[in-house]
Each structure stands twice: as C-alpha cells, then as structure tokens.
Amino acid sequence: MASSPSFSSLFIFSATALLIFSSIAEAYNSGFILTLVNNCPYTVWPGIQPNVGHPVLEKGGFALNSLTHRSFPAPTQHWSGRIWARTGCTYDRGNFYCTTGDCGHRLECNGNGGATPATLAQFVLHHGHNDFSSYGVSLVDGFNIPLTVTPHEGKGVCPVVGCRANLLETCPPRLQVRSPAGHGPVVACKSGCEAFGTDELCCRNHYNSPQTCRASSFSEFFKHACPATFTYAHDSPTLMHECSSPRELKVIFCH
C-alpha cells in the first residue's frame, strides 16, 4: 500500500507553487508586458531573437492563430532584440519549415535569427535615466508582412510606428520572392542589398558610414510606402522612438 504524502512534502510543494505563481503575478503586475497580435487572415509564427547577452523570451517562437493574441511579461531589466513573423510554415516529414522568416527549421527559434526578407520590430528596453523603451520597425532586410508597434500608457514621445501597407502587392519584379519559385504568389519583397549584393546597396566597406551609405531607388520604394520605418543601414536614427515606462508594447501583424 502506497504511503500518503507527508505534511512536510505537501508544504514544500505548496510553497514552491506559491513562489512560482507569485513570480508570474509580480512580472505581470510590474507594469510592463509585451503583446503580439495577429490580425492577419492566416496563422503566423512569431520569432523573437535577443541580442547577444540577453535572455530568449517565450522560447523564441510559437504559432499565433488568426485574430488571436499572446501577452507575456517583458524583461524587468535591460533587454534588446527583435520580433518578426514567419509565414507559410508547415511540418514535412518531421521537419518544420517556413516560407518566410524561417529560423533554422524550428518552431521555437531559441535565439536563432530569421531568414530574410522579413519585416522586423526592434526593441531596446529599460535604458536611460527615465526607464526608456526604444522601438522601431525596419525594412532594411526586406518585407514579408505588414507590422506595427503600438505603445500604451507611456510618457514622452510614444507614436505608433511601422508599415501597414501590403508591399507584396506592389513589390518591384526584381525584388519579388515567389513560392513556389518562379510562378507562385509573391510571399516577400527583398531589399536592394539582398537582390543585388553590391557594397553600395549593402552599405559595406567604403559605403559603411552615415556619409557614404545613402538611400537608393529600392530603399525609396519602401520609404514611400512606409515612411516611419528604417529602409537602409544608416537611415535616420530618429526613427527609433524612446517611450518612458510604457505599460505595454504591442506588435500587431497585419495592422
């Protein structure tokens, strides 16, 4: 006959459960959460990559069904990284693969970056003397999905930024990514750098400075459609906004 759990065992289990619950509650009550919203008419698979030295959030990726959202506690200390959407993901013979934004054929990216082209939301959380959270949206690596960042209850300059336009419909032929290749629908729009690989378009070598890295006709295509986004490597740093102590930063796909 199995023995009943001792009082001390039950106490330890209860205390541990209470500690875990308290930690989660404290994170949510700390006044800062990240929310990812899928307004697209299809499932997306968000990817989250921290910069070097920062922790992976939510294991780096998950599925997000159409018209649903997922909220989780933001880091309580300085953190920087990026969030993007993967599209067209499937399981095939035990392998996970995404048409755009793939992070090494994994559902949970666990620190891996995503394949380009992809629309990126970039963040630097908890910095400066007023607990700033900086955020911006980048098309430097191309476009795969409309995306905006919306702050809530912050102080200072806290605009909604991003790219609401569906650039898949207007992407120049030389920048188009189709799936299946050649004859399928347009699933992403390359940057000029990715399409042609020149030092000038990629802001490499001699062109790797604010003085020599300039906008191109390709980056201007993105800028015209989505002026509040970074479109080339040395684009204006004022596009990264500093919002003091927001309660929430919301990344909205297909806003």
C-alpha positions in Angstrom: 0.0 0.0 0.0 1.5 3.4 -1.0 2.1 5.8 1.8 0.4 9.1 2.0 2.4 12.2 1.3 3.9 13.7 4.4 2.8 17.1 5.7 6.3 18.4 5.0 6.2 17.3 1.4 2.9 18.9 0.8 4.1 22.1 2.5 7.2 22.2 0.2 5.1 21.6 -2.9 2.6 24.3 -1.9 5.3 26.8 -1.1 7.0 26.1 -4.4 3.8 26.5 -6.3 3.0 29.7 -4.5 6.5 31.1 -5.2 6.1 30.3 -9.0 2.6 31.9 -9.0 3.9 34.9 -7.1 6.8 35.4 -9.6 4.4 35.3 -12.6 2.0 37.6 -10.9 4.8 40.0 -10.0 6.0 40.0 -13.6 2.5 40.9 -14.9 2.0 43.5 -12.2 5.3 45.1 -12.8 3.5 47.3 -15.3 5.2 46.2 -18.5 4.0 43.4 -20.9 4.7 42.6 -24.5 1.7 41.6 -26.6 1.8 40.0 -30.1 -1.5 40.4 -32.1 -2.3 38.5 -35.3 -4.8 40.5 -37.4 -3.9 38.5 -40.5 -6.5 36.1 -42.0 -4.0 33.3 -41.6 -1.7 31.9 -38.9 1.7 33.5 -38.3 4.6 32.1 -36.3 6.3 35.0 -34.5 10.0 34.8 -34.0 11.9 36.5 -31.1 15.6 36.9 -31.1 17.5 38.6 -28.3 20.8 40.5 -28.9 23.9 38.8 -27.5 23.9 38.5 -23.8 20.1 38.9 -23.3 17.7 36.1 -22.5 15.4 34.3 -25.0 11.7 35.2 -24.5 9.0 32.6 -24.9 11.5 30.1 -26.2 12.0 32.3 -29.2 8.8 31.4 -31.2 5.4 30.0 -31.3 2.2 29.7 -33.5 -0.3 32.6 -33.4 -3.7 31.8 -35.0 -5.6 34.4 -37.0 -7.4 37.0 -34.9 -5.7 36.0 -31.6 -3.0 37.5 -29.4 -0.4 36.4 -26.8 0.8 38.5 -23.9 3.8 37.8 -21.7 5.9 39.7 -19.2 8.5 42.0 -20.6 12.0 41.6 -19.1 12.4 43.5 -15.9 16.0 44.6 -16.8 17.8 45.9 -19.8 16.9 43.9 -22.9 17.3 44.3 -26.7 16.3 42.2 -29.6 13.9 41.8 -32.5 10.5 40.3 -33.3 9.3 39.2 -36.7 6.6 37.0 -38.3 7.2 33.7 -40.1 4.6 32.8 -42.7 3.7 29.7 -44.6 5.0 27.3 -42.0 4.5 23.5 -42.4 5.6 20.2 -40.9 7.0 18.0 -43.6 8.4 14.5 -42.7 9.2 15.7 -39.2 10.8 18.9 -40.2 9.4 22.4 -39.5 9.8 24.8 -42.4 8.6 28.4 -43.0 8.3 30.1 -46.4 9.4 33.4 -45.0 11.3 34.3 -41.8 12.4 30.7 -41.1 14.8 30.3 -38.1 16.6 27.1 -38.8 13.6 24.9 -39.4 12.4 25.2 -35.8 9.1 26.2 -34.2 10.9 27.6 -31.2 13.8 29.7 -32.6 15.7 29.6 -29.2 17.9 32.6 -30.1 18.2 32.0 -33.9 17.6 34.8 -36.3 15.1 34.7 -39.1 15.8 34.3 -42.9 15.4 37.4 -44.9 13.4 39.1 -46.3 11.4 39.8 -43.2 9.8 42.9 -41.6 11.4 43.5 -38.2 10.3 45.1 -35.0 13.4 46.2 -33.0 13.5 47.0 -29.3 15.8 48.3 -26.6 14.0 48.0 -23.2 14.8 49.6 -19.9 17.6 52.1 -20.7 18.5 55.6 -19.8 17.5 57.8 -16.8 13.8 57.6 -17.4 13.4 53.9 -18.0 13.1 54.3 -21.7 11.9 51.6 -24.1 13.0 52.3 -27.6 11.3 50.7 -30.6 11.2 50.9 -34.3 10.3 48.9 -37.4 12.9 48.0 -40.0 12.6 47.1 -43.7 16.3 47.1 -44.1 16.2 43.3 -44.6 13.1 43.5 -46.8 9.4 42.9 -46.2 7.2 39.9 -45.6 4.2 41.2 -43.7 2.6 44.4 -42.5 3.6 45.2 -38.9 3.3 48.0 -36.4 4.4 48.7 -32.8 1.8 50.3 -30.6 2.9 51.6 -27.1 0.3 52.0 -24.3 0.4 54.4 -21.3 4.0 55.5 -21.8 5.3 59.0 -21.2 7.0 61.3 -23.7 7.1 60.7 -27.5 5.3 57.3 -28.0 4.0 57.1 -31.5 2.6 54.1 -33.3 5.1 53.2 -36.0 5.5 50.6 -38.7 4.3 49.5 -42.1 0.6 49.0 -42.6 0.8 48.7 -46.4 0.9 45.3 -48.0 4.0 45.7 -50.1 3.6 42.2 -51.6 1.1 43.7 -53.9 3.4 46.5 -55.2 6.9 44.9 -54.9 9.0 45.6 -58.0 9.6 42.4 -60.0 13.3 42.4 -59.4 12.7 42.3 -55.6 9.9 39.7 -55.6 10.2 36.4 -53.8 7.7 33.8 -55.0 6.7 30.5 -53.6 6.9 28.1 -55.4 9.8 29.9 -57.0 9.3 31.4 -60.4 5.5 31.1 -60.8 4.0 31.1 -57.3 2.4 34.1 -55.5 4.7 36.9 -54.1 5.4 36.0 -50.5 8.2 38.5 -49.7 9.9 41.6 -51.1 13.8 41.7 -51.0 15.9 44.7 -50.1 18.1 46.0 -52.8 21.1 44.6 -50.9 19.7 41.1 -50.9 18.7 41.3 -54.5 21.9 42.6 -56.0 24.6 42.3 -53.2 26.6 45.4 -54.1 28.7 47.2 -51.5 26.8 50.4 -52.2 23.3 48.9 -51.7 24.5 46.9 -48.7 26.4 49.8 -47.1 29.6 47.8 -46.9 33.3 48.7 -47.0 33.7 52.2 -48.3 29.9 52.8 -48.0 29.7 51.8 -44.4 29.2 55.2 -42.8 26.4 57.8 -42.5 28.2 59.9 -45.0 28.6 57.3 -47.8 25.6 55.0 -47.1 22.7 56.6 -48.9 19.2 55.9 -49.9 18.7 54.0 -53.2 15.7 53.7 -55.6 15.0 50.4 -53.9 15.0 51.7 -50.3 12.9 54.7 -51.6 10.2 52.2 -52.7 9.9 51.0 -49.1 10.2 54.5 -47.6 7.5 56.0 -49.9 5.0 53.3 -48.8 6.1 53.2 -45.1 7.9 56.5 -44.1 8.1 55.6 -40.4 10.4 52.7 -41.0 14.2 52.1 -41.4 14.8 51.3 -45.0 18.7 51.3 -45.3 21.5 50.6 -42.9 22.3 54.2 -41.9 18.8 55.6 -42.1 17.8 58.3 -39.6 18.3 57.2 -36.0 15.3 59.4 -35.1 13.1 56.6 -36.4 13.9 54.7 -33.2 11.5 56.2 -30.6 12.1 56.5 -26.9 9.0 56.0 -24.7 9.3 56.3 -21.0 7.8 53.5 -18.8 5.1 52.1 -21.1 2.7 49.6 -19.6 2.6 47.6 -22.8 4.3 47.4 -26.2 2.0 45.7 -28.8 3.3 44.2 -32.0 0.4 43.9 -34.5 0.8 41.8 -37.6 -1.5 43.0 -40.5 -2.5 46.1 -38.6 
